[in-house]
Amino acid sequence: MENQEPLSSLDRKILRELQKNARLSNAELAERVGMSASACWNHTRRLEEGGYITGYVALVDQRKLGLPDTVLIEVTLNAHEEDTLARFGEELAALPEVLEAHLVSGEYDYLIKVAVDGTAGYERFLREKLYRISGIRHSRSLFALRCMKYTPSVQA
């Protein structure tokens, strides 16, 4: 579907239903969007092949795993060469506490979202993991007090 016609209203319905529940069978999905099972299957496959659907996941409650707190960390690096940015990004991606990491514009170079167990868990994360990645000049942390909205992907 990449570089082709825009998404149809049926494609958008399929995406919305799968965003609500990716475990729907094709028959259930087809019924919800008002299509035959074979037409629905074809649309869904085209959405996957076109890159509109990039995967299916189980969303896990981080609190149930003992990581109830979310911290946003702004990081500035000492250098900005491509290899430095790539190495830092790779090392961040290897840390299981890191939920998201973004190279950003502005005063800081990275915005990182991590799941931790309170201030003690955050201190351990900083000392034992983040600050062991070379090249960090400065960081600033913000504890999230409450999540006002969470959406794992943009709404179709």
C-alpha positions in Angstrom: 0.0 0.0 0.0 3.0 2.3 0.3 3.0 5.0 -2.4 -0.4 3.8 -3.5 -3.9 5.1 -3.0 -4.8 6.5 0.5 -6.4 4.2 3.1 -10.0 3.3 2.4 -12.6 3.7 5.2 -12.7 -0.1 5.4 -8.9 -0.2 5.9 -9.2 2.4 8.7 -12.0 0.3 10.3 -9.8 -2.7 10.2 -6.9 -0.8 11.8 -9.2 0.6 14.6 -10.6 -2.8 15.4 -7.1 -4.4 15.5 -5.9 -1.5 17.7 -8.6 -2.3 20.2 -8.0 -6.1 20.1 -5.3 -7.6 17.9 -6.3 -11.1 18.9 -9.6 -11.0 17.0 -10.0 -13.9 14.6 -10.3 -12.9 10.9 -14.0 -14.0 11.1 -14.6 -11.7 14.1 -12.8 -8.8 12.5 -14.7 -9.2 9.2 -18.0 -9.2 11.1 -17.1 -6.1 13.1 -16.1 -4.1 10.0 -18.9 -5.4 7.8 -16.9 -7.4 5.2 -16.7 -11.0 4.1 -13.9 -13.0 5.7 -11.9 -13.3 2.5 -12.1 -9.6 1.7 -11.1 -8.8 5.2 -8.2 -11.2 5.1 -7.0 -9.6 1.8 -7.3 -6.0 3.2 -5.4 -7.0 6.4 -2.6 -8.7 4.4 -2.2 -5.6 2.2 -2.1 -3.4 5.4 0.7 -5.7 6.7 2.6 -5.8 3.5 2.3 -2.1 3.0 3.8 -1.4 6.4 0.7 0.1 8.0 0.6 -2.8 10.5 4.2 -3.3 11.8 3.5 -6.0 14.3 1.2 -7.5 17.0 2.1 -7.3 20.7 0.8 -8.0 24.1 0.7 -4.9 26.3 2.1 -5.7 29.7 1.2 -3.7 32.9 4.6 -2.5 34.2 3.2 -2.1 37.7 2.4 -5.9 37.8 6.1 -6.5 36.9 7.2 -4.4 39.9 8.1 -1.3 37.9 5.3 1.1 38.9 7.1 4.3 38.1 7.8 6.0 34.8 10.7 8.5 34.5 11.4 10.8 31.6 15.1 11.5 31.2 16.6 14.2 29.1 20.2 13.5 28.1 22.9 15.7 26.6 25.9 14.0 25.0 29.5 15.2 24.9 29.8 14.8 21.2 27.3 14.6 18.2 29.2 12.6 15.6 27.0 10.0 13.8 28.9 7.0 15.3 28.5 8.5 18.9 24.8 8.9 18.4 24.4 5.4 16.9 26.4 3.8 19.7 24.5 5.6 22.4 21.2 4.6 20.8 22.2 1.0 20.5 23.3 0.8 24.1 20.0 2.4 25.2 18.0 -0.1 23.2 19.7 -2.9 25.0 18.4 -1.8 28.5 15.2 -3.5 29.4 13.9 -0.6 31.6 14.0 1.7 28.5 10.5 1.9 27.1 11.2 4.6 24.5 14.3 6.6 23.4 14.1 9.5 21.0 16.8 11.6 19.5 15.3 15.1 19.8 15.9 18.7 18.9 16.4 21.4 21.4 18.5 21.7 24.6 18.9 18.0 25.1 19.9 15.3 22.6 17.7 12.4 23.9 14.4 12.0 25.6 14.2 8.6 27.3 11.2 6.9 29.0 12.1 4.3 31.6 10.1 2.0 33.9 11.5 1.7 37.4 10.7 0.7 41.0 10.6 4.0 42.8 13.5 6.4 43.5 15.7 3.5 44.7 15.1 1.6 41.4 15.8 4.8 39.5 19.0 5.4 41.3 20.1 1.8 40.5 19.2 2.3 36.8 21.2 5.5 36.7 24.3 4.2 38.5 24.4 0.7 37.1 23.2 1.2 33.6 22.6 4.7 32.1 25.8 6.3 33.5 27.9 3.4 32.4 27.2 4.4 28.8 30.1 6.7 27.9 29.6 10.1 26.5 26.9 11.6 28.7 27.5 15.2 29.6 24.3 16.0 31.5 20.9 14.5 32.3 17.7 15.8 33.9 14.9 13.6 35.2 11.2 13.9 35.6 9.0 11.4 37.4 5.6 11.0 35.9 3.0 11.5 38.6 0.1 10.1 36.5 -0.5 9.0 33.0 -3.3 11.1 31.5 -3.4 9.3 28.2 -1.7 6.2 26.8 -2.0 5.0 23.2 0.5 2.5 21.9 0.1 3.8 18.3 -1.6 6.6 16.4 -5.3 6.1 16.0 -6.4 5.1 12.4 
